[in-house]
């Protein structure tokens, strides 16, 4: 079963799907091992992890596709990937869809921002004309070779200059008419009224259209009672915590490095003790070293294996 088809089957089977955004294969492996049904490759997570730069349109299509390829190879669950604004016009969109599809992702989301684009929760966003955006979605649909490859059409019109709810709703409906498999609207706050209304009005015309929701790390969710179940009941089928792994990883590495700077070896000793019994304690096993050794024993000469490992150091 292809990954697009697998993702569609999961969507049909579950009330909703949720996952944290990842920026590299290691994070995706953790997401899979913890038990999530799918992985989401975050554009911001990729840009900051790969380039050390913010999500303001500086990363290239090739860099994003390469990261998607590496993530797909690392896991056995479907991967939905951020594809920014398709990295150009409708013609660029054709190449973008084909490149992402070729590396094995289950689907992508593409947005209606101008180039260079920026994170959906940054000020200064601008969107292209709706007719041009519709043409890009049509090009994306026509470009895919696998009918199960998922095209998620995202609108940033709600929070863009000169936009608003009516414009976002108009675009969501237009993208659905153009053949998008799913619609995604970026919302400006954690208040449930706007996403609830958006879902109701989209589903009034397209009752079976899956909707995509960003439980964005930009919001102070600790101030809200809104749960994933609540979001799903509004009508959203696929949920991401877009910057989840990025922010958790930044905090963990920062705290470890700051502790090591101030406490020296005591920090490392304390960390090692806290790691005892943790699923990542044996990082060689986590990384797949036993599998490499198994393959070596299958394909390398037995005498070569004996010399390779006899009396050698093993941490």
C-alpha positions in Angstrom: 0.0 0.0 0.0 1.4 3.4 -1.0 1.7 6.0 1.7 -1.0 8.3 0.3 -3.4 5.4 0.3 -2.3 4.4 3.8 -2.9 8.0 5.1 -6.3 8.0 3.5 -7.1 4.7 5.2 -6.1 6.1 8.6 -8.3 9.1 8.0 -11.2 6.9 7.2 -10.5 4.6 10.2 -9.9 7.2 13.0 -12.0 10.0 14.3 -9.0 12.3 13.8 -5.2 12.1 13.4 -2.7 14.2 15.3 1.1 14.5 15.3 3.8 16.9 16.3 5.9 18.6 13.6 9.4 17.2 13.0 12.4 18.8 11.3 14.7 15.8 10.8 14.7 12.0 10.6 15.7 11.5 14.2 12.6 13.4 15.4 10.4 11.4 13.0 11.8 8.1 14.3 10.8 9.2 17.9 7.3 10.2 16.7 6.9 6.8 15.1 8.3 4.8 18.1 6.0 6.7 20.5 3.1 5.5 18.5 1.8 8.3 16.3 0.1 7.3 13.1 1.8 9.7 10.8 4.6 12.3 10.7 4.5 15.9 9.7 7.6 17.6 8.2 7.5 21.2 9.4 8.7 23.9 7.1 9.9 26.1 10.0 11.4 23.0 11.7 13.3 22.2 8.5 14.5 25.7 7.9 15.8 26.2 11.4 17.2 22.7 11.7 18.9 22.5 8.3 19.9 26.2 7.7 19.6 27.8 11.1 17.3 30.3 9.5 13.6 31.4 10.1 10.7 30.4 7.9 10.7 33.4 5.7 11.1 31.8 2.3 14.9 31.3 2.4 15.0 27.5 2.1 14.9 26.0 -1.4 12.6 23.4 -2.9 15.6 21.0 -3.3 16.6 21.4 0.4 13.0 20.7 1.5 12.6 17.7 -0.8 15.9 16.3 0.4 14.8 16.5 4.0 11.5 15.0 3.1 13.3 12.1 1.4 15.5 11.4 4.5 12.5 11.5 6.8 10.5 9.1 4.6 13.4 6.7 4.5 13.7 6.7 8.3 10.1 5.7 9.2 7.3 3.3 8.1 4.4 5.7 8.7 3.0 8.2 6.2 4.7 11.6 6.1 2.8 14.8 5.3 5.2 17.6 4.2 5.1 21.3 4.1 5.7 22.5 0.5 5.5 26.2 1.2 3.8 28.0 -1.8 5.0 25.4 -4.3 8.2 27.5 -4.7 6.9 29.6 -7.5 3.9 29.8 -9.9 1.7 27.0 -11.3 4.6 25.7 -13.4 6.9 25.5 -10.5 4.1 23.7 -8.6 4.1 20.9 -11.1 7.8 20.2 -10.4 7.3 20.5 -6.7 4.5 18.0 -6.6 6.4 15.5 -8.7 9.6 15.9 -6.6 7.8 15.3 -3.3 5.8 12.4 -4.7 8.9 10.7 -6.0 10.5 10.7 -2.6 7.6 8.9 -1.1 5.6 11.4 1.1 1.9 10.8 1.5 1.0 14.3 0.6 1.9 18.0 0.9 0.3 21.2 1.9 0.7 24.3 -0.4 -0.3 27.8 0.6 -1.5 30.9 -1.3 1.2 33.3 -0.2 3.3 35.4 -2.5 7.1 34.7 -2.9 9.0 34.9 -0.7 6.5 33.4 1.8 6.8 33.3 5.5 5.6 31.4 8.6 1.8 31.5 8.9 2.0 33.1 12.3 4.4 36.0 11.3 3.2 39.5 10.5 3.8 40.8 7.0 2.1 38.0 5.0 0.6 38.7 1.6 -1.4 36.4 -0.6 -1.6 36.0 -4.4 -4.9 36.6 -6.3 -7.4 33.8 -5.8 -7.5 33.0 -9.5 -3.8 32.4 -9.6 -4.0 30.3 -6.4 -6.7 28.2 -7.9 -4.6 27.6 -11.0 -1.7 26.4 -8.8 -4.0 24.0 -7.0 -5.3 22.7 -10.3 -1.7 22.3 -11.5 -0.8 20.4 -8.4 -3.8 18.0 -8.8 -2.9 17.4 -12.5 0.8 16.9 -11.7 0.4 14.0 -9.3 0.8 10.5 -10.7 -0.7 8.6 -7.8 -4.3 9.4 -7.3 -3.9 8.8 -3.6 -1.2 11.5 -3.2 -2.8 14.1 -1.0 -2.9 17.8 -2.0 -3.8 20.0 1.0 -4.7 23.6 0.0 -3.8 26.1 2.6 -5.0 29.7 2.8 -3.3 32.4 4.8 -5.9 35.0 3.8 -7.4 35.2 7.2 -4.2 36.7 8.7 -2.7 38.3 5.7 -2.7 42.0 4.8 -6.0 43.0 3.3 -7.6 39.6 4.1 -10.2 38.4 6.6 -12.6 35.6 7.3 -14.8 36.1 4.2 -11.7 36.0 1.9 -10.3 32.9 3.6 -13.7 31.2 3.3 -14.0 32.1 -0.3 -10.6 30.7 -1.0 -11.2 27.5 1.0 -14.3 26.8 -1.1 -12.5 27.7 -4.4 -9.6 25.4 -3.6 -12.1 22.6 -2.8 -13.9 23.2 -6.1 -10.5 23.0 -7.8 -10.0 19.5 -6.5 -7.9 19.8 -3.3 -8.1 16.7 -1.2 -8.1 18.7 2.0 -8.4 22.4 3.0 -6.2 24.1 5.6 -6.8 27.6 7.0 -4.3 29.3 9.3 -6.1 31.0 12.2 -5.0 34.0 14.2 -5.7 32.8 17.7 -6.8 29.9 19.9 -10.4 31.1 20.2 -12.7 28.3 18.8 -15.3 30.5 17.2 -13.5 31.3 14.0 -12.2 27.7 13.1 -15.6 26.4 14.2 -17.4 28.7 11.8 -15.0 28.1 9.0 -15.5 24.3 9.3 -19.3 24.7 9.4 -19.4 26.9 6.3 -17.0 24.7 4.3 -18.9 21.6 5.2 -22.2 23.2 4.3 -21.1 23.1 0.6 -18.5 20.2 0.9 -19.8 17.9 3.6 -17.2 15.2 3.1 -14.1 17.3 2.6 -11.4 16.6 5.3 -10.1 19.7 7.0 -6.6 20.2 8.4 -5.9 22.1 11.6 -2.7 23.6 13.0 -2.7 23.5 16.8 0.1 26.0 16.5 2.9 26.3 19.1 2.6 30.0 18.5 -0.5 30.1 20.7 -0.7 29.9 24.5 -2.7 26.7 24.6 -2.3 26.5 28.4 -4.7 29.4 28.5 -7.4 27.5 26.6 -9.6 24.6 27.4 -9.7 23.6 23.7 -8.8 19.9 23.3 -7.9 17.8 20.2 -11.3 16.1 20.6 -13.0 19.6 20.5 -11.1 20.4 17.3 -12.1 17.2 15.7 -15.8 17.7 16.7 -15.6 21.1 14.8 -14.9 19.1 11.7 -11.1 18.8 11.5 -9.8 15.4 10.5 -6.0 16.0 10.6 -4.3 18.0 13.4 -0.6 19.0 13.7 1.3 20.7 16.5 3.4 22.3 13.9 6.5 23.3 15.9 6.2 20.6 18.6 9.5 18.8 18.2 11.4 21.9 17.2 10.5 23.7 20.4 10.8 20.7 22.7 14.2 19.9 21.2 15.4 23.5 21.4 14.4 23.7 25.1 16.1 20.3 26.0 19.4 21.1 24.2 19.5 24.6 25.6 18.9 23.4 29.2 21.5 20.6 28.8 24.1 22.9 27.3 23.5 25.7 29.9 23.8 23.1 32.7 27.0 21.7 31.2 28.5 25.2 31.0 27.7 26.0 34.6 28.0 22.6 36.3 30.7 20.9 34.1 31.0 17.2 34.5 28.3 17.1 37.2 25.8 18.1 34.6 26.7 15.2 32.3 26.7 12.7 35.2 23.3 13.9 36.3 22.0 13.7 32.7 23.3 10.1 32.4 21.5 9.1 35.6 18.2 10.6 34.4 18.6 8.7 31.1 18.8 5.3 32.8 15.8 3.2 31.7 14.7 5.8 29.1 13.8 4.5 25.6 16.7 6.6 24.2 19.2 5.4 26.8 20.9 3.0 24.3 21.3 5.4 21.4 23.1 2.8 19.3 20.1 0.6 19.5 17.8 3.6 18.8 19.9 4.4 15.7 19.7 0.9 14.4 23.2 -0.4 15.0 22.0 -4.0 15.8 20.3 -4.1 12.3 23.6 -3.0 10.7 25.4 -5.8 12.4 22.7 -8.3 11.4 23.2 -7.2 7.8 26.9 -7.5 8.1 26.6 -11.1 9.4 24.3 -11.9 6.4 26.5 -10.5 3.7 30.1 -10.2 4.9 32.5 -13.3 5.0 32.4 -15.0 8.3 36.2 -14.7 8.7 35.9 -10.9 8.1 33.2 -10.7 10.7 35.3 -12.5 13.2 38.3 -10.2 12.7 36.0 -7.2 12.7 34.4 -7.9 16.1 36.7 -10.2 18.0 38.1 -8.4 20.9 36.8 -5.0 19.7 35.4 -2.3 21.9 31.7 -2.2 22.3 30.1 0.7 24.3 
